[in-house]
């Protein structure tokens, strides 16, 4: 793949700007002249406009069709000044109005234009006009940001970053009290390197970038330390194809599978402050995985361009990341295993117990359910995750609902209908034993490939309860057993009654054996459905003691 250099990124950024350009209002008589229309809303959008402005300015700094890009950027700058509210803040059309966090996102980006323009020593009236408009916007926005408040944990660091970046450019700005008030809260990072939102594909890049700016422009060494720890943690959430394991996320990237290219600029900026060659390798690796998909990941190109303009081309590397490890993260309830193409994750405190990826082959999740009083009572959720030299064990106590399994008993007095809910806690219960069970996961390599033995055992609970293990595969594979071969579709349910089966994605194959069949419930009551996956079921009635071989290989056979 082409190396991660400014010369190789600029053509993609130029294509991105070319795609944005038709959305700019070019009629000088239009009240929103210079703004870009967000096609999703059919409205002028400050964020969309800032993206175009900053990207165009970067191209001009790189010497690409200088006058044209500056003229368009200047028209965009004039429009965002008109869009500011009296407070100096701006709107996020989908949800936030008069928003300090959203003004901060804009100021972060705009400050980089001024910073780079000064560093490059740009001259001329065109640049002067643009930079004056950008300065006006930044100064007015800072006045609103210092007292504007926030919604989510990451907003705090974007706001602090914007304030310290602006202060570094315009020393008369009064931001100290606000900056110190936010920093006094401490960085929301745990001992293993995860932020509160645990969002490797979206918000980690936002927070890391902000912390790196804070570390550079303010006396806050904890900011750099936190960014380094999170960037190191995220390295161990990547699959062999560069996509990320997002099962930990508490934000909208949960369960998605994308290459977190937004982190690449953070790795480059972190390398500048903390010379760790592994970070350059990570940036190159992420670029390698997305270079051919510029359209899909275009929104990350401006920050990547900024990092290269600021840092220069990084040292040449092969773009390799850690790919042979087994790490237990007890704070986050995670066991991560990487062995080359193989990437697996075991989760505590989740119904998605295991994900298993091998190259292009993807088993998105393994879930266990019982028809035992419904809801959380009937779902295997790991209350504990223990790890030893041979593997890991999830244990589900079956006590997530404090009043189940059991039946309510009568109170022996009137119960008004409007007090039904509040009197429930007063009722005695006829309790039944909880369905305690364990899933033992042991790494192994045999004639069927590399993977795991999954040993599922029930320890308590009533006999005869219907149970299932659901293996939810990404669509697009070819399913094969000794008797059948088919291309299942998303939403399809397959029973593996006995023997073995494989799911093939091109050259990459996942092997599963042996099957089990004790009932034919396609959709067990209150078991989570999988409409976007191909579901393979093994079914049981308690007690259960079943060992499953889960393997993967590349080619015609192991």
Protein Blocks (a to p, Z undefined) as FASTA:
>chain_A
ZZddfklmmmmmmmmmmmmmmmpcfbfkbmkgoiacdfklopacfklmmmmmmmmmmmmm
nopakllmmmmmmmmmmmmmmmpcfkopacdfklpgcifklmmmmmmmmmmmmmmmmmno
pacjklmmmmmmmmmmmmmmmmmmmmnopfbfmlmmmmmmmmmmmmmmmmmbcfklmmmm
mmmnopaddfkopafklpaklmmmmmmmmmmmmmmmpccfklmmmmmmmmmmmmmmccfk
opacfklpcbfkgoiacdffklmmmmmmmmmmoccfklmmmmmmmmmmmmmmmmmmmmmm
mmmmmmmmmnopadddehiacfbdcdddfknopacddehjbccdddehiablbdcdehjb
ccfbacddddehiajllpccdfbdcddfkbccdddehlmbmkbgcddddehiacdfklmm
mmmmmpccdddddddddddddddddfkbccdddddddfbdcehiacdddddddehiacdd
fkbccdddehiacddfbhcddddehjaccdddddddfbfcfbaghiacdfkbccdddddd
ddddddddddddedjbZZ
